[in-house]
Amino acid sequence: MNQNSVKIRHQALINSIKIGAKVGLLGPGPVLFGGMLGFGAMGQGSGLSIWHTTAISFFMYALPGQVVFIEMMTMGSAASAIAIAVALTSTRFLTMTLTLFPQIPKTAHEPPRLLMVHMLAMSTWTTCMRDFPKILPEHRYGYYIGIGLVCWLISVPSTFLGYLVADAVPPWVTYALVFVNPLFFLLSFTEVALVINRISILVGGIVGTILYPIYPDHALLITGIVFGTCVYVIDYVRRKRKQVSQ
């Protein structure tokens, strides 16, 4: 009986991984493919070798951080400055991890979660946050693994291919491809029923566009911390008043 239950759990895990992999191939995978194509071309234009550029995607696997890494390295910045800048761009993974992984119940024989975190990306997180409420908790681990593994593995050949075709692609196409992934992130959140998410995107887009010509180095930080906090506070007060009225 015990062996049967273990087999059932393993089969359920395999099925959920397959479902996640299918979703990854149809949704965030192609988006990440486009972004990494642009990064590969960017690496070629910056004078890096194809193996160095591809290794960055494999080991770092964080497109904004990868772009900052290459730009600062090309400018000859100190290694310590590059490390700090890349670390700052990757602080978003802290909040992404804290919001996603508590929704995944721990299983008896799962690998260390530190290894699982490496497969977390903006596209993977967005898809899982959208779909987890519709998935049974015991199936979320495999679903995340399926999406995360597919997206991570896609990043390597797409970077390699982007490097190879860089000379045949206009520079504006290269940079446009890099922004495909953030655009997918924003559009995915417009599907969420919560109105506050749509308001946050709208406010961030408007305020960020206004502030960038004035404070190009700090526009993103000001928009996120100051105006993001204001939107959250307004929504918090609105929800509290609604609870009191009920």
Number of C-alpha atoms within 10 A of each C-alpha: 6 7 8 9 10 11 12 12 14 12 12 15 20 16 16 22 23 17 19 27 23 16 17 27 17 12 17 24 26 18 23 29 26 21 25 33 26 30 32 31 30 24 26 21 15 15 11 17 13 18 11 12 24 26 15 21 24 18 11 14 21 22 24 16 20 20 16 16 20 20 16 17 16 13 9 10 12 10 12 9 13 19 14 11 15 20 12 11 15 15 10 11 17 9 9 17 14 10 12 16 17 9 16 17 12 14 9 6 6 9 10 8 10 8 9 16 15 17 21 24 23 18 22 27 23 19 21 20 16 15 12 17 11 10 12 10 13 17 21 24 22 21 27 28 24 26 31 28 20 21 27 23 15 20 26 23 18 23 29 23 18 28 26 15 14 21 12 9 12 10 14 9 12 22 16 13 19 25 18 18 25 17 11 17 18 14 13 14 18 16 12 13 10 10 11 16 17 17 15 19 15 13 17 19 12 12 16 21 15 13 16 15 10 10 13 11 11 12 17 17 13 17 22 16 10 11 17 17 13 14 16 14 12 11 15 13 11 11 12 11 11 10 9 7 7 6
